[in-house]
């Protein structure tokens, strides 16, 4: 993608993130990798709903400025993803409310409850907490980037990435939609997992269709390995960052309030 088109697209996606309350104030950041050594990124301390094309920042792959605009202080997470995943050309980081609720609660989005999510996204692991804008954050992400296309960051937010910016945004949107459905299902008594044979069929379909490659089988969630579907790579995930399987209980009043909040967010 040429730089002019990339600038227009980042502005468009930034407005969508802001309008859908995936970010507020100056939260979040977006980037596109223009070529082997050039990244176009959102600027620091700027609302994603009020950016301008000439206000975006250019850097190299080490974060060195290539323009007079200062990139987001969290650009390091984008650069880590680009370096670990040569197939990735765009990154979206945001704080979508329902997905971030999972991150704050210490939970991954890793239950096989929706066929569409298994087909197009796979499970979303929870990376351990790291202070934003420091090496702690990128170190916590490293075990997951290669085999996942979206991550939750404990007590922070979510990041999704793809072969272009629309795919990255779509993956972030799918993450948030799934989290919201999971929360509502919990309020209604709990979600039913898909059976193992159904999961196996969905994984075969997604690989044949090219939605996700076979390396996505090395995911942190347990359901893939329970079906016997796992590649031969020896992937180790930090125990503290994996889905912790904690039971969450609510009082009747808390359930009513949870449903009311979800209704207000979509009204």
N, C-alpha and C positions, 0 to 999 in steps of 0.2 A: 504494500500500500504506500502511495506517495505521501509526503508529509502534509500537504494541504488537506487531503481527504482524511488523514488521521486526526488532524486538529478538529475538523468538523465533527467527526464521529465521537471523539472524546467529549466534546461539549454536549452532544446529543445524549450520550450515555450518562453523563454527569447529571443532567436535568432529570432523567428517568430515575436515577438513584435517589435524588432529592425529593421528587414528587411522590415517590412510593414509600417515603420515610425509611429507606434503607440507610440513609445518612441524615444527620442534622448538623447545623452550624458548619464547621469546617472539617467534620469527620470524613474518613475514608480517603481513598486515592485510587487512581486509574492510570494505566500506562499501556503503550503499544511499542513493541520492538520494531523499529523501522528497518534496520538492517543488522548485520553481524555485530556492530559496535555502537549503535545509536538507539536511544530510548526516548520517547516523547511521553512526558508524565504531567499529571496535575500538579499545580503549584502548592506550596505550603500555606497554611492558614487562610484558605479560600473556600467558600461554600461551593459545593459541586453544582448547585443550582444557579450560581451567578458567575461562572467562569467566562472568560473570553478567549478566543482563539490565539490572540497574540500574548496572552498571559501564561500559556503553557511552557513548561521547561524542557529543555533538551539536555541529556547527559550521555556519557559513554557507559559502557558495561561495568565500569568500576565506580560509577556515581559521580564522576568528574563533570562539572558543568560545561556545557557547550553553548550556553546562551547566558544572558544576564538575568534570567528568571530562576528562582530557587525552587527546586523540586521538593515534594513532600519529604518530611523527615523519615517516613517509613518506606522510602524507595528501596531500601536494602532487601525487603522481603520479595519485591518484584525481581530484583537482580538475581537473588538466589534461585527463584523459580526458572528464570530464563537460562541460567547457567546449568541447572540440573536437568532441564527439559528443553532440548533444542527444538522440539515440535511446537512449543508454546510461543505465541506472538502477542498475547495480551493478557492483562491481569486486572481484576476488580477486587478491591478490598473495601468492605463496608460493615455496618453494624445493624443488619436487619433484625428487627425486634425478636421474632420467634426463634430464629437460628441462634442469635446471641443469648437468648434465654437458656438454650441448651448448653452453650459454652459457659455461662455463668453457673449453671447447675452442675457442671462437671460431667456432662453427658455427650457422647458422640451421637451422630445421626446414622445409626448402623443397623436398624431393624428392617427386615424385608417385608414391608407392609404395602408398598406400591409398586406395581409392575413397571410403570413408566420410569420410575427412579432407578430401578435396577438396570433397565435398558440404557438409559442415557447419562446417568451420573455415577452410579455405584455408591458405596457407603462413604460417609464423610467423617473422618476420624477427628478426635480431639487432641490437639497438640498441647503440651504442657504450657503453663504460664511463663511468659518472658516479658520483661519490661519493654514496652513499645519504643521503637527507634534505637534499640540496642542489639548487640549480638545475641543476647539471651533469647530474643524472639526468633531469630533465624535459626539458631541452634535447635530450638524446640521443634521447628518445622521440618528440619532435614530428614528425619526418618520416614516422612510421609509423602513428600513432594513427588517422588518418582512414580508412585503407584496410585496416586489419587489426583482428581481434577478439582477438588475443593477441600478446604480444611476449616475446622473450627479452631479458634485459639482461646484457650481457657481465660475467662474473665476479660475478654477483649472483643472478639467479633468473628468475622468469617472472611475468607479469601477464596476466589474461584478464578480459574484461568483456562484459556483455550487457544485454538489455532487462529482465532480472530476475536475482536472485542465483542461482537454480538454473541459468540459462543460462550465467552467468559461471563457475560451478563446473564445469559440464559441459564447457565449453571448456578449462578448465585441466586437467581429467581427460583429455580427448582429447589435449591437448598431451603430457602425461606418458606416456600409453599409446603414442602414436606414437613418441616418443623411445625408449622401451624396446624397441619392436619394431625400430626402425632399428638400435639397438646390437646386438641379438641377430642381426639379419640380417647385419650387418657381420661378426660373429663366425663366421657360417656361410659367409662368402665374398662377401657383398654383396647388396644388394636390387636387384631389377629394376624400373625405372621403367615406369609405364604409358605406352602409346603416345600420341602427340599426338591422334589421332582419338578415343580413349577419354576423354582429358581434356576435349576440346571438348564431348563429349556430357554428361559429368558437370557441367560448368559450365552448360550449357543447362538441365539438370534442376534444379540447385540454385536457379537464378534463377526458374524457373517455379514451383517449390515454395515459394519465399520463404526458403530457408535462408540465402542470402547475396544481397546486391543487386549490381547491376552495378558499383558503385564498388569492389567487391572485386577487380575485374579489374586494377586499378592496383596490383598487388602487387610486392614487391621480387624475388620469386623469378623465375628466368628461364623456367620451363617454360610459364607462361601466355603470355608474349610470343612464345615459339618456336612456339606453335600459331597465332599471329596473333590471339589473343584478348586485346585490351587496349582500354580505353576511351580517349577522346580527351583526357583530362586529362594535362597535362604534369607528371608527378611525378618529382622528383629525389631519389635516395637517396644518403646519404654512402657513398662507395666503401669506406671502412674498415669500415662497419657491415654491408655486404651479405655474403651467404654467400661465403666466400673460396675455396671449392673445394679446400681443402687435402686431400691424401691422408693418411690415417691408417693406419699399419701396426702390427701386433701380432706379438709372438713367440707360439709355441705356448703357452708358460706363461702369458703375459698373457691370451690368449684363454680358457684354462681358468679363470683367476682371475675374469675378467669374467663368464663364464657362472655361476660359483659364486656370485658376489655377487648377480647377478640372481635366482638361484634362492632365495637366502636372503631377499631382500626380499619375495618372494611366498609364502614358506612360512608 
